[in-house]
Amino acid sequence: MPHVPCPALEAFLSTWPGDPSGLDTARRRAIAIALIADANVVGVGRSLLEFDPALHLDADQLRTLRDAIADPATPLSPATRDRAQRRLDSVVEALVQRRLVDAHRVALSDALTGVGNRASAMRELRTTLAATVRQARVMTVAIVDLDGLKEINDTDGHAAGDAALRAVANALRDATRAEDSVHRVGGDEFLVIAPAADAQTMKRIVERARRRAPRFSAGAAVAPMDGTTSDELLAVADARMYFDKGSVARH
């Protein structure tokens, strides 16, 4: 593909890591190549539609690419220039939406275990409980508490404690159904929310998780029998979890 000098385009290409001459083989980084010559536009639309958000363009790179498209020195026909600008606008919009979704997911996730955090737990609990009451159905929550986290940290180090927490999170996630959710709501405490599930369903979930996780204590509460508000359900589940913990200690 012949190279037509274009200062704005050269500035854009210079922002990429590595050697810009390798762009022909790194197709995902070649979204500007279609701008090099009008006769060689094998699809500005295709190049931009296949734009990979994983490239993580920053604001300066997007601005430079926009300048390259708009630069009169870039040999593009009016139709091609207009098509490229419209494609870039759609790419920018998609990228913004992707990053908003990613930021939202990060804000509601526990960084250590990858399950939901306390904020996502409270929101999910309110939403599920409201639907349960409205539809006159049942739901179950369980509070799960990793036993002996302090001792693990003190004896084997915090890396071992983190590994134990991840093991509990993974066991709970693997034991739950697709419609259930798992959240880490405290240092060693998790909340499982199971819509349209009775106590026996939650019991099976906990039993499956116990076969794969470090020792933990658990207590469940069922709506509407044990309560119709988040606070009521959590209080009942918490009390039952501590009863279970006491039973384990006595044995």
N, C-alpha and C positions, 0 to 999 in steps of 0.2 A: 504494500500500500504506500503510495508516494507520500512524502511528508511536505506539507505546506507550512512554512513558518507562520506562527500566530502567537504573539506575546502573551495574550490572556490564556490561551490553551497551554502554552509552555509553563506558565505559572501554575496552572492547575496540576499538570502532570508532575511538576517538581514537588508537590506536596505528598506524593505517594512514597511509602517506604521502599527502599531498594532501587534498582535501576529501571527507569521508565522505559528503556529499550526492550525490557522483558514483557511489556504490556501485551504484545501479540500472543504470547503463550499464557498469560494470566488473564483470561477473558473476563473474569468477574471484575477486574480492575480496569477494563478497557472501555468504560462507558463514554469516554471522551473521544475515542478513536473515530467514531462515526462522524465527528465534526471536522476531521482533517481535510476532506475534499468532497465536494458535492457529488462528483462522479463515483465516489466510492462509498456512498452511504448505502450500506447493505441493510439498513434499517435503524435509523436513529430511534424509532419507536421500539424496535426489538431490544436494542442495547439498553435503553432506559427501563423498559418493562422487566428486563432480567436483572435489573439492579439488585444487588444483594445488601440488605440492611446490615448484615454482619460486618460490612466494611467500616461502619461507625464513622461516617463522614461528620466532621465538625462544621460549625457555622461558617468558618472561613473557607473551607473547601467547597461547601455548597455555594457560597457567594462567588467564589472564583469560577466555578463551573457555569454559574448563571452568566457571569461576565463573558466567559468564553463563547457562550452561545450568542449573546447579544452583540459581541464585538464585530464591527463591520469588516475587520481584517480576517475573520473566519469565513472562508469561501463557502457560504451556504445560500441556497436559493431562499426566497421569502417563505415559501411553503415549508421547506425543511426546517428553517429557523423557527417558524411558528410551531411546527409539530414538536421540535425538540424542547421548546419552552414549555409547551403544555405537558409533555411527558415528565419533564423535570418537576413541574409543579405537583403532578400526581405522586411522584416519588417522594418529594418533600413531605406532602401530606401523609403518605403511608408511613414514612419514617417517624414523623411526629407522633402518629397514633401508636406505632409499635413501641416507641420509647415511653409514651404515657402508660401503656399497658404494662410494660416492664417495671416502671416505677411504682405502679399501683400494686403489682404482685410483690415487689420487694418490701413495700410498706406494710403488707399484710402477712409476711412470711417471717419465720424464725430463722435467723442467719445460721445458727449452729446445726439445727436438725432438718431444716427444709420444710417442716410442716407449718401450719398456720400459727400466727402469734396470738397474743391476748386480744388485740384489737379485732382481728378477724374472727376469733372465737365468740366474742360478745355480739358482734354483728350477726354472725351465722345463727347463734342461739336465739336472738330476738326474732329474726326472720322465720326460722323453723318453728319456734314456739307459737308465733302468731298464726302461721298457716295451720298448725296442729289444732289450735283452739277453734279457728274459723271452720275447719273441715270436720270437727268433732272426731279427731283421730288420736292416736297415741304417739309418743316419741320418748326416747330414752337418752339420758346423758350419763357419762361415767367420768369420774375424776380418778386419774391414775397417778400414783406417786412413786417414783423410783426409791426403793429402800436403800438406805446406807450411802447416799451420795457423798456426804461429808467424810465418811470413813474412807471411801474410795479415793477422794481427792487427797486426804491426809496421808494415806498409806501408799497409794500408787501414783499420785500426781494428778493434776487437773486434766492432762491429756486422756488419762484413763477414765476420769469422770465424764469428760465430753463424749468419749466413745460409748460409754454406758447409756448416756442420754440419747445418742443417735440410735443405739440398738433398740431402745424402747420405742422411739418414734417410728423406726422402720418396722418393728414387729406390729405395732398398732396399725400402721398404714396398710401393711400386708393382710392383717386380720379383718379389716373393715370391708364393708360393701362399697360399691361404686358411689352410692348416694350419701355415704357417711363422710364425716370430716374429722381430722385430728389436728389438735392445736397444742402448742406448748404455752401454758398460761402462767408459769412461774419457774423458779430455778430448777426444781425437780418434779414439776407437776404438769400433767397433760389433761386435756379435756377432749373426750370423744363425744360427738353429737351424731345421733342416729335417728333420722326421721322415720316415721311409720314403723317403729321397732318397739317391741315389748321387752320386758326384763329378761326373758329367756334368750332373745336375740342378742342382747348385750352380753349376757353371760357367755354365750358361745364365742363372741368376739374376744372377750377378755381371756377365755381359756385358750383360744388359738394363739393369742399374743404371748401368753405366759410360756408357751412351749418354745418360744424363740427369743425371749428377752431376758435380761437380768431380772432379779426378783423385784417385784413391785406390789404395792397395795392398791386396791381399787374399790370404789363404791359407786353405785348407780342410783339414779332417781328417774321415775317414769311420770310423764305428764299425760293426763291431768291428775292422776291419783295422788302423786306426791307434791303437786304444786302446779300453779298456772302462770307463775312469773319466773324470770331468770333467777332472781335471788332465792326464791323458795326451792327451786330444783337444785341449785348449787349448794345450798345449805344442807339439804338432805343427803346429796351425793357425798359431800365433804365429811359429814358425820359418819356415814357408812364406810367411807374409805379409812377413817381413823379407827373405826371398830375393827376393820379387816387388818389394819396394821398392828393393832393390839393383839389380835388373835395370832398373827404370825409370830410376834415377839414372845407370846406365852408358850409357843410350841418350838 
